[in-house]
Amino acid sequence: MVGFYLQRSNFEIMKKVVIGFLGSTLDNRGKGERWEKWRPSVSVCQHDDLLISRFHLIHGSKNSVLAKQIREDIISISPETTVVFEEMEFKNPWDFEEVFSGLLDFSQIFHFNRDSEELLLHITTGTHVAQICMFLLTEAGFFPGKLLQTGPGRRNSSPGSYEIIDLDLSRYDCIAKRFSQQVHDDISFLKSGISTCNKNFNELISEVEKVTMRSSTPILLTGPTGAGKSRLARQIFSLKKQHLKLSGNFIEVNCATLRGDMALSVLFGHRKGAFTGATEDRLGLLHSAKNGILFLDEIGELGLDEQAMLLRAIEEKRYFPVGSDQEVESEFQLICGTNRDLKIEAKKGTFREDLLARIKFWSFRLPGLNERIEDIEPNIVFELQSKSKEFGRPINFSREGKDEYLEFATGPDALWKSNFRDLNNSISRMAILSEGNRIVVEDVRKEIKRLKSEWAMDNMEGKFSEISNLIGEDSASKIDLFDKIQLNEVIRICKKSTSLAQAGRKLFSESRKLKRKTNDSDRLRKYLQGFGITWEIISSKCVE
């Protein structure tokens, strides 16, 4: 046997994975020429400086015997190479559409570790159609790798030569229909399969799809609470994962929950002994998001110290854990969510302008539900389908129930303060409370009454927000509505006054006329003390 195994002396960091067609002619040599002549699939594994970890050999069932022989020969010269058979049948291997579709489908299910493996597409074997299709799919990113071209040595001898080709990003207008369908499917995926009708929203998602597939720069998602920022961030991650654009995890954190000294530790990690209670090393969320996506919801709540460290981590892909003098590297894509106007926050000095400039490279505002009235019905259908799967039984509206609910949901009385959260919760409640599998008119009317009451209470609570600011929500919730109405007006007068005496004169302007001696300050002070409020608290927190 002429072929023999040579010990590789060079150390390769990335394991090489090859996908290639079995050459029914070039790989099929007679016994006398088996080791004398160049065979592309075997010769790939004979190069001293090209160590192949895994070879995925595509072949048809009629070439199974030849495939087994090639595998045996590869193992004999390169024991470290694992040969994996990928059986693929084509009725006509010269039919461009059939071959392209088969390879595209294969690319969707093929997986490898991008952190430790390099993918090479062997385009020397197979029909010319197969080679072209392999080229196009690699160039378009469906196979995220490089091309491997091999050739025979002098007098058609082995191992011959090889060349690894890293394609540029030039675009080809081929298989337009199939690509167009793929884009359509990706857009539908970002919308969770919901057939939305709102023109502006559909245009926004179409742009998000392009950014998802072509960019890894930061994305800022803005819009009101409940508009779907978290869901869209997760769908962006899943789509990128599906197309092998990343290999890491999706890490989500609500910045409003990060408070005090622990905020830096949670995000950036810490070393053992960095502070009291740091009994062991902690990696932090930025490290957990390595090669994946870090979603920082409510980014406007992040402290200025954390903002400064985050900016450096985005720009340089490295940072210092708390208490460490050694940098940690972590490359990830950042997606931020907020319902605040960060431009205003930057002017107030509560958000860094340089960080804002960095995270809003791509900025998308998700509209609230009242801005997407035409999308309420398809979202109702989606939620009913989700609840049916969750409860293990089909759940639907009666015709009359659906008509009445839709009329309310799309009308002026439906405030949808928390947007899709309100809608989703509403559907869930009706699904749980309905008898059997149908949501009838009576269920709908009870739910509408519940929503109106809830929104009315929210409006009322909003009016008394100053009381909560002064004494806390827990204490404010224990005050009767009768007293709240009066106390709220007293606080409003105090806020517009320069002293306790001036506020007292305004509040007791009529009753003080009937008294010889007045002490408006003392009277007002005692009233406020009954609710645990002092003038000092009002003047320090509420003076306008």
C-alpha positions as CSV (number, residue, x, y, z in Angstrom):
1,M,0.0,0.0,0.0
2,V,1.5,3.3,-1.1
3,G,-0.7,5.4,1.1
4,F,0.6,5.7,4.6
5,Y,0.0,7.7,7.8
6,L,2.3,10.5,8.6
7,Q,2.5,12.0,12.1
8,R,1.4,15.6,12.0
9,S,3.8,17.9,13.8
10,N,1.9,21.1,13.7
11,F,-0.6,22.0,16.4
12,E,-4.0,23.1,15.0
13,I,-6.3,25.0,17.3
14,M,-9.5,24.6,15.3
15,K,-10.6,21.1,14.4
16,K,-11.5,20.9,10.7
17,V,-14.8,19.4,9.5
18,V,-15.2,18.6,5.8
19,I,-18.4,18.2,3.8
20,G,-18.0,16.7,0.4
21,F,-19.6,14.5,-2.3
22,L,-18.4,11.0,-3.0
23,G,-16.7,11.1,-6.4
24,S,-18.4,8.2,-8.2
25,T,-15.7,8.4,-10.9
26,L,-12.6,10.0,-9.4
27,D,-12.9,8.1,-6.1
28,N,-13.6,4.8,-7.8
29,R,-10.2,3.3,-8.9
30,G,-9.5,-0.3,-9.7
31,K,-7.5,-2.5,-7.3
32,G,-4.3,-1.9,-9.2
33,E,-4.7,1.8,-9.2
34,R,-6.3,2.2,-5.8
35,W,-3.2,3.6,-4.1
36,E,-1.4,4.7,-7.2
37,K,-3.9,7.2,-8.5
38,W,-5.3,10.4,-7.0
39,R,-8.7,9.9,-5.3
40,P,-10.0,13.3,-4.1
41,S,-12.0,12.2,-1.0
42,V,-9.1,10.0,0.2
43,S,-6.3,12.5,-0.7
44,V,-7.9,15.3,1.4
45,C,-6.9,13.3,4.4
46,Q,-3.3,12.7,3.3
47,H,-1.9,16.2,3.7
48,D,0.5,16.6,6.6
49,D,-0.7,20.2,7.3
50,L,-4.4,19.5,6.9
51,L,-5.7,17.4,9.8
52,I,-9.3,16.5,9.2
53,S,-11.3,15.7,12.4
54,R,-14.6,14.7,10.7
55,F,-15.5,14.1,7.1
56,H,-19.2,14.2,6.1
57,L,-19.4,12.1,2.9
58,I,-22.5,12.8,0.8
59,H,-23.5,9.8,-1.4
60,G,-26.5,8.0,-2.9
61,S,-27.6,4.6,-1.9
62,K,-26.3,3.0,-5.1
63,N,-22.8,4.0,-4.1
64,S,-22.9,2.6,-0.6
65,V,-20.2,0.0,-1.3
66,L,-17.8,2.6,-2.7
67,A,-18.5,4.9,0.3
68,K,-17.6,2.1,2.7
69,Q,-14.4,1.4,0.8
70,I,-13.5,5.2,0.9
71,R,-14.1,5.3,4.6
72,E,-11.9,2.3,5.3
73,D,-9.1,3.8,3.2
74,I,-9.4,7.2,5.0
75,I,-9.2,5.5,8.4
76,S,-6.2,3.5,7.3
77,I,-4.2,6.7,6.4
78,S,-5.7,9.0,9.0
79,P,-7.0,7.2,12.1
80,E,-7.9,10.5,13.7
81,T,-10.5,11.2,11.1
82,T,-14.2,10.2,11.6
83,V,-16.1,9.5,8.4
84,V,-19.9,10.2,8.6
85,F,-22.1,9.0,5.8
86,E,-24.8,11.5,4.6
87,E,-27.1,9.6,2.3
88,M,-28.8,12.0,-0.2
89,E,-30.9,10.9,-3.1
90,F,-31.4,13.0,-6.3
91,K,-33.7,11.7,-9.1
92,N,-31.7,13.9,-11.4
93,P,-28.3,15.1,-10.1
94,W,-28.1,17.6,-13.0
95,D,-31.4,19.2,-12.0
96,F,-30.3,22.6,-10.5
97,E,-33.5,23.2,-8.5
98,E,-33.6,19.7,-7.0
99,V,-29.9,19.6,-6.0
100,F,-30.0,23.2,-4.6
101,S,-33.2,22.4,-2.6
102,G,-31.7,19.2,-1.2
103,L,-28.5,20.9,-0.1
104,L,-30.4,23.9,1.4
105,D,-32.5,21.5,3.5
106,F,-29.3,19.7,4.6
107,S,-27.7,23.1,5.6
108,Q,-30.7,23.7,7.9
109,I,-30.1,20.5,10.0
110,F,-26.3,20.3,9.8
111,H,-24.6,21.4,13.1
112,F,-21.0,21.9,14.2
113,N,-19.3,23.7,17.0
114,R,-18.2,27.1,15.6
115,D,-16.1,27.8,18.7
116,S,-13.8,24.8,18.1
117,E,-14.4,23.6,14.6
118,E,-13.8,25.1,11.1
119,L,-16.1,24.0,8.3
120,L,-14.6,23.3,4.8
121,L,-16.8,22.5,1.8
122,H,-15.0,20.2,-0.6
123,I,-16.1,21.2,-4.1
124,T,-13.8,19.0,-6.2
125,T,-16.2,16.0,-6.4
126,G,-19.8,15.8,-7.4
127,T,-21.5,17.0,-10.5
128,H,-20.9,20.6,-11.7
129,V,-24.4,21.4,-10.6
130,A,-23.6,20.1,-7.1
131,Q,-20.4,22.1,-7.0
132,I,-22.1,25.3,-8.0
133,C,-24.9,24.8,-5.5
134,M,-22.3,24.2,-2.7
135,F,-20.6,27.4,-3.8
136,L,-23.7,29.5,-3.7
137,L,-24.9,28.1,-0.3
138,T,-21.5,28.8,1.2
139,E,-21.3,32.3,-0.3
140,A,-24.7,33.1,1.0
141,G,-23.8,31.9,4.5
142,F,-26.1,28.8,4.7
143,F,-23.0,26.8,5.1
144,P,-20.8,29.1,7.4
145,G,-17.5,27.9,6.2
146,K,-14.8,28.1,3.5
147,L,-14.4,26.2,0.2
148,L,-11.8,23.4,-0.2
149,Q,-10.5,22.8,-3.7
150,T,-8.1,19.8,-4.3
151,G,-6.2,18.6,-7.3
152,P,-3.9,15.7,-8.4
153,G,-0.1,15.7,-8.3
154,R,2.1,15.0,-11.3
155,R,0.9,12.1,-13.4
156,N,-2.4,12.1,-11.4
157,S,-0.6,11.0,-8.3
158,S,-1.7,11.4,-4.6
159,P,-1.9,13.3,-2.4
160,G,-1.8,16.2,-4.9
161,S,-2.6,19.8,-3.8
162,Y,-5.3,21.7,-1.9
163,E,-6.4,25.3,-1.5
164,I,-8.8,26.8,1.0
165,I,-10.9,29.6,-0.4
166,D,-12.4,32.2,1.8
167,L,-15.3,33.7,-0.2
168,D,-15.9,37.5,-0.4
169,L,-19.3,39.0,0.2
170,S,-20.3,39.6,-3.4
171,R,-23.9,38.9,-4.1
172,Y,-25.5,36.7,-6.8
173,D,-29.0,37.0,-8.1
174,C,-29.5,33.3,-8.2
175,I,-32.3,31.2,-6.7
176,A,-34.1,34.4,-6.0
177,K,-37.4,32.8,-5.4
178,R,-36.0,30.4,-2.8
179,F,-34.1,33.1,-1.0
180,S,-37.2,35.3,-1.1
181,Q,-39.1,32.5,0.6
182,Q,-36.4,32.1,3.2
183,V,-36.6,35.8,4.0
184,H,-40.4,35.6,4.2
185,D,-40.1,32.6,6.6
186,D,-37.6,34.5,8.8
187,I,-39.8,37.6,9.0
188,S,-42.7,35.3,10.0
189,F,-40.5,33.7,12.6
190,L,-39.7,37.1,14.1
191,K,-43.4,37.8,14.4
192,S,-43.9,34.4,16.1
193,G,-45.9,33.3,13.1
194,I,-48.6,36.0,13.7
195,S,-50.1,37.3,10.5
196,T,-49.9,41.0,11.4
197,C,-51.6,43.6,9.2
198,N,-50.2,46.9,10.4
199,K,-48.1,48.3,7.6
200,N,-45.6,50.2,9.8
201,F,-45.0,47.3,12.0
202,N,-44.5,44.9,9.1
203,E,-42.0,47.3,7.6
204,L,-40.2,47.5,10.9
205,I,-39.9,43.7,11.3
206,S,-38.7,43.4,7.7
207,E,-35.9,45.8,8.6
208,V,-35.2,43.9,11.8
209,E,-34.8,40.7,9.8
210,K,-32.1,42.2,7.6
211,V,-30.2,43.5,10.6
212,T,-30.5,40.2,12.3
213,M,-29.0,38.3,9.4
214,R,-26.4,40.8,8.4
215,S,-25.2,42.6,11.5
216,S,-24.0,41.8,15.1
217,T,-23.9,45.5,16.2
218,P,-26.0,46.7,19.2
219,I,-29.8,47.0,18.8
220,L,-32.0,49.3,20.8
221,L,-35.7,48.4,21.2
222,T,-37.9,51.2,22.4
223,G,-41.6,51.5,23.0
224,P,-44.2,51.3,25.8
225,T,-44.3,48.6,28.4
226,G,-45.8,45.4,27.0
227,A,-45.2,46.3,23.4
228,G,-43.2,43.1,22.9
229,K,-39.5,44.1,23.3
230,S,-38.5,41.0,25.2
231,R,-40.3,38.6,22.9
232,L,-38.7,40.2,19.8
233,A,-35.2,40.1,21.4
234,R,-35.7,36.3,22.1
235,Q,-36.9,35.8,18.5
236,I,-33.8,37.6,17.1
237,F,-31.6,35.3,19.1
238,S,-33.5,32.2,18.0
239,L,-33.3,33.2,14.3
240,K,-29.6,33.9,14.5
241,K,-29.1,30.5,16.3
242,Q,-31.1,28.8,13.6
243,H,-28.9,30.2,10.9
244,L,-25.7,29.4,12.9
245,K,-24.9,33.1,13.3
246,L,-23.9,32.6,16.9
247,S,-23.1,29.7,19.2
248,G,-23.7,31.1,22.7
249,N,-26.7,31.6,24.9
250,F,-29.5,34.3,25.3
251,I,-28.9,36.1,28.6
252,E,-31.7,38.4,29.8
253,V,-31.6,40.8,32.7
254,N,-33.9,43.6,33.9
255,C,-31.7,46.4,34.8
256,A,-34.3,47.8,37.2
257,T,-33.5,44.8,39.5
258,L,-29.8,45.8,39.6
259,R,-29.2,48.0,42.6
260,G,-26.2,49.0,44.7
261,D,-22.8,47.3,44.9
262,M,-24.1,44.0,43.6
263,A,-25.0,45.5,40.2
264,L,-21.4,45.4,39.0
265,S,-20.9,41.9,40.3
266,V,-24.0,40.5,38.6
267,L,-23.0,42.0,35.2
268,F,-19.2,41.8,35.2
269,G,-18.5,39.1,37.9
270,H,-16.2,39.3,40.8
271,R,-13.2,37.5,42.3
272,K,-13.3,35.7,45.7
273,G,-12.7,38.2,48.5
274,A,-13.5,41.3,46.4
275,F,-16.0,42.4,49.0
276,T,-17.8,41.1,52.1
277,G,-19.8,38.0,51.1
278,A,-17.7,37.2,48.0
279,T,-16.9,33.7,49.1
280,E,-16.1,32.4,45.6
281,D,-15.5,33.6,42.1
282,R,-18.5,34.7,40.0
283,L,-18.3,34.9,36.2
284,G,-21.1,37.5,35.6
285,L,-23.7,37.8,32.9
286,L,-21.4,39.3,30.3
287,H,-19.3,36.2,30.4
288,S,-22.4,34.0,30.3
289,A,-23.4,35.8,27.1
290,K,-20.1,35.0,25.3
291,N,-20.7,34.3,21.6
292,G,-24.4,34.8,22.2
293,I,-26.8,37.7,23.0
294,L,-27.0,39.9,26.1
295,F,-30.5,41.5,26.4
296,L,-30.5,44.4,28.9
297,D,-34.1,45.3,29.5
298,E,-34.9,48.7,31.0
299,I,-31.3,49.8,30.2
300,G,-32.3,53.3,31.4
301,E,-32.3,52.0,35.0
302,L,-28.6,51.1,34.8
303,G,-26.3,53.1,37.1
304,L,-23.6,55.4,35.7
305,D,-20.7,53.2,37.0
306,E,-22.2,50.2,35.3
307,Q,-22.8,52.2,32.1
308,A,-19.1,53.2,32.0
309,M,-17.9,49.6,32.3
310,L,-20.5,48.4,29.8
311,L,-19.3,50.9,27.2
312,R,-15.8,49.6,27.4
313,A,-17.0,46.0,27.2
314,I,-18.9,46.8,24.0
315,E,-16.1,48.7,22.4
316,E,-13.1,46.5,23.4
317,K,-14.8,43.2,24.1
318,R,-13.0,43.0,27.5
319,Y,-13.5,44.2,31.1
320,F,-12.3,43.8,34.6
321,P,-14.4,41.7,37.1
322,V,-14.9,43.4,40.5
323,G,-11.7,42.9,42.5
324,S,-9.6,41.5,39.7
325,D,-6.5,42.9,38.0
326,Q,-6.9,40.5,35.0
327,E,-9.1,41.3,32.1
328,V,-11.8,39.0,30.8
329,E,-12.7,38.8,27.2
330,S,-16.3,38.2,26.0
331,E,-17.7,38.9,22.6
332,F,-21.4,39.1,22.4
333,Q,-24.2,41.0,20.7
334,L,-26.0,43.6,22.8
335,I,-29.7,44.2,22.6
336,C,-31.2,46.9,24.9
337,G,-34.8,47.6,25.7
338,T,-36.4,50.7,27.3
339,N,-39.6,52.6,27.6
340,R,-37.8,55.8,28.4
341,D,-36.6,58.5,26.1
342,L,-32.8,58.0,26.6
343,K,-32.1,61.3,24.8
344,I,-33.9,63.2,27.6
345,E,-32.1,61.0,30.2
346,A,-28.8,61.9,28.7
347,K,-29.5,65.6,28.9
348,K,-30.5,65.2,32.5
349,G,-27.2,63.4,33.1
350,T,-28.7,60.1,34.2
351,F,-27.6,58.3,31.1
352,R,-24.2,58.5,29.3
353,E,-24.4,60.1,25.9
354,D,-21.4,58.1,24.6
355,L,-23.1,54.9,25.6
356,L,-26.4,56.0,24.0
357,A,-24.5,56.7,20.8
358,R,-23.0,53.2,20.9
359,I,-26.2,51.2,21.6
360,K,-28.5,53.0,19.2
361,F,-26.6,51.9,16.1
362,W,-29.9,50.1,15.2
363,S,-32.9,51.6,16.9
364,F,-36.4,50.3,16.5
365,R,-39.5,51.7,18.2
366,L,-42.2,49.0,18.8
367,P,-45.7,50.6,18.6
368,G,-48.3,50.0,21.4
369,L,-51.4,47.9,20.9
370,N,-53.6,51.0,20.3
371,E,-51.3,51.9,17.4
372,R,-51.9,48.5,15.9
373,I,-55.7,48.0,16.1
374,E,-55.8,45.8,13.0
375,D,-53.3,43.4,14.6
376,I,-55.6,42.7,17.6
377,E,-57.6,40.0,16.0
378,P,-54.6,37.9,14.7
379,N,-53.0,38.2,18.1
380,I,-56.2,36.9,19.8
381,V,-56.1,33.9,17.4
382,F,-52.4,33.3,18.3
383,E,-53.1,33.5,22.1
384,L,-56.0,31.1,21.8
385,Q,-53.8,28.6,19.9
386,S,-51.1,29.0,22.6
387,K,-53.7,28.4,25.4
388,S,-55.1,25.4,23.7
389,K,-51.6,23.8,23.6
390,E,-51.0,24.8,27.2
391,F,-54.3,23.5,28.5
392,G,-54.4,20.4,26.3
393,R,-57.8,21.2,24.9
394,P,-59.1,23.4,22.0
395,I,-60.4,26.8,23.1
396,N,-62.4,29.1,20.9
397,F,-64.8,32.0,21.1
398,S,-68.5,31.5,20.2
399,R,-69.4,33.7,17.2
400,E,-71.3,36.1,19.4
401,G,-68.6,36.2,22.0
402,K,-65.8,36.9,19.5
403,D,-67.8,39.7,17.8
404,E,-68.5,41.4,21.2
405,Y,-64.9,41.1,22.4
406,L,-63.5,42.4,19.1
407,E,-65.8,45.3,19.1
408,F,-64.6,46.3,22.6
409,A,-61.0,45.5,22.0
410,T,-60.8,47.7,18.9
411,G,-63.0,50.5,20.3
412,P,-62.3,53.6,22.3
413,D,-63.1,52.1,25.7
414,A,-60.2,49.6,25.5
415,L,-57.1,51.4,26.9
416,W,-54.7,48.5,26.8
417,K,-52.4,50.3,29.2
418,S,-49.9,47.4,29.3
419,N,-50.4,46.6,25.7
420,F,-50.0,43.0,24.7
421,R,-49.6,42.0,28.4
422,D,-53.1,43.2,29.0
423,L,-54.4,41.4,25.9
424,N,-52.6,38.1,26.7
425,N,-53.8,38.2,30.3
426,S,-57.3,38.9,29.2
427,I,-57.4,35.9,26.9
428,S,-55.9,33.7,29.6
429,R,-58.5,34.6,32.1
430,M,-61.4,34.0,29.7
431,A,-59.9,30.6,28.7
432,I,-59.5,29.5,32.3
433,L,-63.0,30.6,33.4
434,S,-64.9,29.4,30.4
435,E,-67.0,26.3,30.6
436,G,-66.0,23.6,28.2
437,N,-64.0,24.8,25.2
438,R,-65.9,27.9,24.3
439,I,-65.7,31.5,25.5
440,V,-69.2,32.8,25.3
441,V,-70.8,36.2,25.6
442,E,-71.2,36.0,29.4
443,D,-67.5,35.3,29.7
444,V,-66.7,38.2,27.5
445,R,-68.9,40.7,29.4
446,K,-67.4,39.7,32.7
447,E,-63.9,40.2,31.3
448,I,-64.7,43.6,29.8
449,K,-66.1,44.7,33.2
450,R,-62.9,43.4,34.9
451,L,-60.7,45.3,32.4
452,K,-62.6,48.6,32.8
453,S,-62.5,48.4,36.5
454,E,-58.7,47.6,36.5
455,W,-58.0,50.5,34.2
456,A,-60.2,52.9,36.2
457,M,-58.3,51.9,39.4
458,D,-55.0,52.5,37.6
459,N,-56.2,55.9,36.7
460,M,-57.2,56.6,40.3
461,E,-53.9,55.3,41.6
462,G,-52.0,57.5,39.1
463,K,-53.7,60.6,40.6
464,F,-52.4,59.7,44.0
465,S,-48.8,59.0,43.0
466,E,-47.5,61.9,45.1
467,I,-48.8,60.2,48.2
468,S,-46.9,57.0,47.3
469,N,-43.8,59.0,46.6
470,L,-43.9,60.5,50.1
471,I,-44.9,57.6,52.3
472,G,-44.4,54.5,50.1
473,E,-46.9,52.4,48.2
474,D,-47.5,50.0,51.1
475,S,-48.6,52.8,53.5
476,A,-50.5,54.6,50.7
477,S,-52.5,51.5,50.0
478,K,-53.9,51.5,53.6
479,I,-55.4,54.9,53.3
480,D,-59.2,55.1,52.5
481,L,-60.1,56.6,49.1
482,F,-62.1,59.4,51.0
483,D,-58.9,60.5,52.8
484,K,-56.7,60.1,49.7
485,I,-58.7,62.6,47.8
486,Q,-58.4,65.2,50.5
487,L,-54.7,64.4,51.3
488,N,-53.8,64.6,47.7
489,E,-55.2,68.1,47.4
490,V,-53.4,69.2,50.6
491,I,-50.1,68.0,49.2
492,R,-50.7,69.8,46.0
493,I,-51.3,73.1,47.9
494,C,-48.2,72.5,50.0
495,K,-46.0,71.9,46.9
496,K,-47.1,75.3,45.6
497,S,-46.3,77.1,48.9
498,T,-43.0,78.4,50.2
499,S,-43.8,77.6,53.9
500,L,-46.1,75.7,56.1
501,A,-47.8,78.9,57.2
502,Q,-48.5,80.0,53.7
503,A,-50.0,76.6,52.9
504,G,-52.1,76.7,56.0
505,R,-53.5,80.2,55.1
506,K,-54.6,78.9,51.7
507,L,-56.2,75.7,53.1
508,F,-58.0,77.3,56.1
509,S,-58.8,80.6,54.4
510,E,-62.5,80.6,55.4
511,S,-62.5,78.9,58.9
512,R,-59.6,81.2,60.1
513,K,-61.9,84.2,59.6
514,L,-64.1,82.9,62.4
515,K,-61.3,82.6,64.9
516,R,-59.6,85.3,67.1
517,K,-56.3,83.5,67.2
518,T,-55.2,81.3,64.4
519,N,-52.4,78.8,64.2
520,D,-52.6,77.5,60.6
521,S,-49.2,76.0,60.7
522,D,-49.8,73.9,63.8
523,R,-53.2,72.8,62.4
524,L,-51.7,71.7,59.1
525,R,-48.7,70.0,60.8
526,K,-51.0,67.9,63.0
527,Y,-53.1,66.9,60.0
528,L,-50.0,65.7,58.0
529,Q,-48.6,63.9,61.0
530,G,-51.7,61.8,61.0
531,F,-50.4,60.2,57.8
532,G,-46.8,60.1,58.8
533,I,-45.9,63.2,56.6
534,T,-43.9,66.2,57.7
535,W,-43.3,69.5,56.0
536,E,-39.6,68.7,55.7
537,I,-40.4,65.6,53.7
538,I,-42.7,67.6,51.3
539,S,-40.2,70.4,50.9
540,S,-37.3,68.1,50.2
541,K,-39.1,65.9,47.7
542,C,-42.0,67.8,46.2
543,V,-41.2,71.5,46.0
544,E,-41.9,72.8,42.5
